Amino acid sequence: MMNTQTNAATRHKDYARIAEAIEFVVNQREDQPELADVADAVNLSPHHLQRLFTRWAGVSPKKFLKFLTLADAKARLDASASVLDAAFDAGLSGPGRLHDLFVTWDAVTPGEYKSRGDGMIFRYGFHPSPFGECLIVLGDRGITGVAFVTDAGAESILSHQQRGWERANWRADQTATKPFAAQVFLVNGTADQPFSVMMRGTPFQTKVWEALLKIPSGAVTTYGQLAARIDAPRAARAVGTACGANRVGFLIPCHRVIRDSGAITGYRWGPERKRAMLAWEAAQEATQAAA
């Protein structure tokens, strides 16, 4: 566990520079910047940037930046179709899922929904992750929140998680949440036990979130395709809204849903973070496939 936590802390420190590099590459993608250009933009030497990317993503900057391109997103959309067919037909996540874990699903009862958490206890803590500082929230029946700190600040992220649970007892508890933070972002590892997730949402939202769990790591789909898979082909916009309402980021992978064009936009915690997640997952899958 100590090595896992140490690695997570290291990747967390790397992320700020990685996010800068991603933003530069996206803004300059038509010019196809070289490694030296990216390194100069983030005030690092090319050698240091090479080491940083490889440590964080597991692949070289050149290969990682390839996963950020529109062409790669489109190619993954095409390649993911058959994988997703099999995953949805089986009712399970695909065999190549990065974390090699499964998530047990538990929606709140109508009474809990109406009571706004009266009598319930939520423990929370802020922790390092490969995608920046994250908030983990635990309820009596499992994880109820995974969110990422943005420029709005930690208090804003916590306040958003508390909406709908205003009558609950909220307790800061780093000790309780730390083991979960270490395992949510495992690389090439296996969780000690399955994750239990409790979600608060409308029946349509929970249907969308359940479908998100069937998208394997490294695969992507579109809002329209996801709508069709839940038998609501005309509800692409509503699917997008449901993805935006997901409070368990990364673990319930709304980041794996992109536009028909392959464009990566529309993420509560920022498009750069969404691009980083998708490229990071693609890099991990490519590394596993080559092993």
C-alpha positions in Angstrom: 0.0 0.0 0.0 2.9 2.4 0.8 4.3 2.1 -2.7 0.8 2.7 -4.2 0.4 5.8 -2.1 3.9 7.1 -2.9 3.4 6.6 -6.6 0.0 8.3 -6.5 1.6 11.3 -4.7 4.3 11.5 -7.4 1.8 11.3 -10.3 -0.2 14.0 -8.5 2.7 16.3 -8.4 3.4 15.6 -12.1 -0.2 16.4 -13.2 0.0 20.2 -13.0 2.8 20.3 -15.5 1.1 17.6 -17.6 -2.1 19.6 -17.7 -0.1 22.7 -18.9 1.5 20.6 -21.7 -1.8 19.2 -22.7 -3.4 22.6 -23.0 -0.4 23.8 -25.1 -0.6 20.9 -27.5 -4.4 21.2 -27.9 -4.1 25.0 -28.6 -1.1 24.4 -31.1 -2.3 21.1 -32.5 -2.5 22.4 -36.1 1.3 23.2 -35.9 2.1 19.7 -34.6 4.6 21.0 -32.0 7.8 19.0 -31.3 8.9 17.9 -27.9 11.2 20.9 -27.5 8.3 23.3 -28.2 6.1 21.7 -25.5 9.0 21.6 -23.1 9.7 25.3 -23.7 6.1 26.1 -23.1 6.0 24.5 -19.7 9.5 25.7 -18.7 11.2 22.3 -18.7 14.1 20.8 -20.6 13.1 18.3 -23.2 14.9 15.6 -21.2 12.9 16.5 -18.1 9.6 16.6 -19.9 10.4 13.2 -21.5 11.0 11.7 -18.0 7.9 13.4 -16.5 5.5 12.1 -19.2 6.9 8.6 -19.1 6.6 8.5 -15.3 3.1 9.8 -15.4 1.6 8.1 -18.5 3.9 5.1 -18.9 4.7 6.0 -22.5 6.8 8.6 -24.2 5.5 12.2 -24.8 5.3 11.6 -28.6 3.1 8.5 -28.1 1.0 10.1 -25.4 0.4 13.3 -27.4 -0.8 11.1 -30.3 -3.7 9.9 -28.0 -4.8 13.6 -27.6 -5.4 14.1 -31.3 -8.8 14.3 -32.9 -7.8 11.5 -35.4 -7.0 9.2 -32.5 -10.3 9.9 -30.8 -12.2 9.1 -34.1 -10.2 5.9 -34.5 -11.0 4.8 -31.0 -14.7 5.6 -31.5 -14.6 3.2 -34.5 -12.6 0.5 -32.8 -14.8 0.7 -29.6 -18.0 -0.2 -31.3 -17.6 -4.0 -31.3 -16.0 -3.9 -27.8 -19.0 -2.0 -26.4 -21.5 -4.3 -28.2 -19.9 -7.3 -26.3 -19.8 -5.4 -23.0 -23.4 -4.3 -23.1 -24.6 -7.7 -24.4 -22.9 -9.3 -21.4 -24.1 -6.7 -19.0 -20.6 -6.3 -17.7 -17.5 -4.1 -18.1 -15.1 -5.4 -20.7 -12.2 -7.7 -19.8 -9.6 -5.0 -20.5 -10.9 -2.6 -17.9 -7.9 -0.8 -16.4 -8.5 -1.4 -12.7 -9.6 -5.0 -12.9 -12.3 -4.3 -10.5 -16.1 -4.3 -10.5 -18.5 -1.8 -9.0 -21.7 -2.8 -7.1 -24.5 -0.4 -7.7 -26.9 1.0 -5.1 -29.3 3.8 -5.8 -30.8 5.7 -2.9 -34.3 4.9 -1.8 -37.2 7.3 -2.4 -37.3 8.0 1.3 -33.6 8.8 1.4 -34.0 11.0 -1.7 -36.8 12.9 -0.1 -35.2 13.3 3.3 -32.1 14.9 1.8 -29.9 12.6 3.9 -31.5 13.1 7.3 -29.8 10.7 9.7 -27.1 9.7 7.2 -23.4 10.1 7.8 -20.9 11.1 5.1 -17.1 11.1 5.6 -14.9 13.0 3.2 -11.2 13.8 2.5 -9.0 15.5 0.0 -6.2 13.4 -1.5 -3.6 13.4 -4.4 -4.5 11.7 -7.6 -2.9 11.3 -11.1 -5.4 14.0 -12.2 -4.9 16.6 -9.4 -6.3 16.9 -5.9 -9.5 14.9 -5.5 -12.3 14.7 -3.0 -13.5 11.2 -1.9 -16.9 11.0 -0.1 -18.0 7.9 1.7 -21.5 7.0 2.9 -22.7 4.0 4.9 -23.2 2.0 1.8 -20.0 3.0 -0.1 -18.5 5.8 -2.2 -20.9 8.6 -2.9 -18.5 11.1 -4.4 -15.2 11.4 -6.3 -14.6 14.9 -7.5 -11.6 17.0 -8.6 -10.5 20.3 -7.3 -10.7 23.1 -9.9 -9.9 26.8 -9.9 -13.2 27.3 -8.0 -11.5 25.7 -5.0 -11.9 22.8 -2.6 -14.9 24.3 -0.7 -16.8 24.7 -3.9 -16.3 21.1 -4.9 -17.4 19.9 -1.4 -20.4 22.2 -1.5 -21.5 20.6 -4.8 -21.2 17.2 -3.3 -23.4 18.2 -0.4 -26.3 19.3 -2.6 -29.3 17.1 -2.0 -27.7 15.8 1.2 -28.1 19.0 3.2 -29.6 17.2 6.3 -26.8 14.6 6.5 -24.0 14.7 9.0 -20.8 15.6 7.1 -17.5 14.7 8.7 -13.9 15.4 7.5 -12.1 12.0 7.9 -8.9 11.6 5.9 -8.2 8.3 7.6 -11.5 6.7 6.4 -11.2 8.0 2.8 -7.4 7.5 2.2 -7.6 3.7 1.4 -10.2 4.4 -1.3 -8.2 7.2 -2.8 -5.2 4.9 -3.2 -7.3 2.2 -5.0 -9.6 4.3 -7.3 -6.6 5.2 -9.4 -4.7 2.0 -9.5 -2.4 1.4 -12.4 -2.2 -2.2 -13.7 -3.5 -3.4 -10.3 -6.4 -5.0 -8.5 -8.5 -3.5 -5.9 -8.5 -5.2 -2.5 -12.3 -5.5 -2.7 -15.1 -4.5 -5.0 -16.2 -0.9 -4.8 -19.7 -0.2 -3.6 -21.2 3.0 -5.0 -24.3 4.8 -3.8 -25.8 7.4 -6.2 -28.6 9.9 -5.8 -30.4 10.7 -9.0 -33.5 10.4 -11.1 -34.4 7.0 -12.7 -33.1 8.2 -16.1 -29.9 9.5 -14.6 -29.2 6.2 -12.7 -29.8 4.3 -16.0 -27.2 6.4 -17.8 -24.7 6.0 -14.9 -25.2 2.3 -14.9 -24.5 2.2 -18.6 -21.3 4.2 -18.1 -20.0 1.4 -16.0 -20.1 -0.9 -19.0 -17.6 1.2 -21.0 -14.2 -0.4 -20.7 -11.1 1.6 -20.0 -9.5 2.7 -23.3 -12.8 2.7 -25.1 -15.0 5.7 -25.9 -18.5 6.3 -27.1 -20.7 9.3 -28.0 -23.7 10.8 -26.3 -25.9 9.6 -29.1 -24.5 6.1 -29.1 -25.0 5.8 -25.3 -28.6 7.1 -25.7 -29.3 4.4 -28.2 -27.8 1.7 -25.9 -30.2 2.6 -23.2 -33.1 2.5 -25.6 -33.5 6.3 -25.7 -32.1 7.2 -29.1 -33.5 10.7 -29.1 -32.2 11.6 -25.7 -28.6 12.4 -26.5 -28.8 15.8 -24.9 -30.4 14.3 -21.8 -27.6 11.7 -21.6 -25.1 14.6 -21.7 -26.9 16.3 -18.8 -26.9 13.0 -16.8 -23.2 12.6 -17.4 -22.7 16.1 -16.1 -24.7 15.3 -13.0 -22.4 12.3 -12.1 -20.8 12.9 -8.7 -18.5 9.9 -8.8 -15.9 11.0 -11.3 -13.5 8.6 -13.0 -14.9 5.6 -11.2 -18.2 6.0 -13.0 -16.5 7.0 -16.3 -18.5 9.9 -17.8 -15.1 11.0 -19.2 -15.4 8.2 -21.8 -18.3 9.9 -23.6 -17.3 12.3 -26.3 -18.9 14.2 -29.3 -19.7 12.5 -32.6 -16.9 14.5 -34.2 -14.4 13.0 -31.7 -14.0 16.4 -29.9 -13.3 16.1 -26.2 -15.4 18.8 -24.4 -18.0 19.1 -21.8 -16.5 17.9 -18.5 -17.4 19.2 -15.1 -13.8 19.2 -13.9 -12.4 20.7 -17.1 -11.7 19.5 -20.7 -7.9 19.3 -20.1 -8.5 16.8 -17.2 -10.9 14.8 -19.5 -8.3 14.7 -22.2 -5.7 13.7 -19.7 -7.9 10.8 -18.4 -8.7 9.5 -21.9 -5.1 9.7 -23.1 -3.8 8.2 -19.9 -6.2 5.3 -20.2 -5.4 4.7 -23.8 -1.6 4.7 -22.9 -2.2 2.1 -20.2 -4.2 -0.1 -22.5 -1.6 0.2 -25.3 1.1 -0.7 -22.8 -0.8 -3.7 -21.6 -1.5 -4.9 -25.1 2.2 -4.7 -26.0 3.3 -6.6 -22.9 
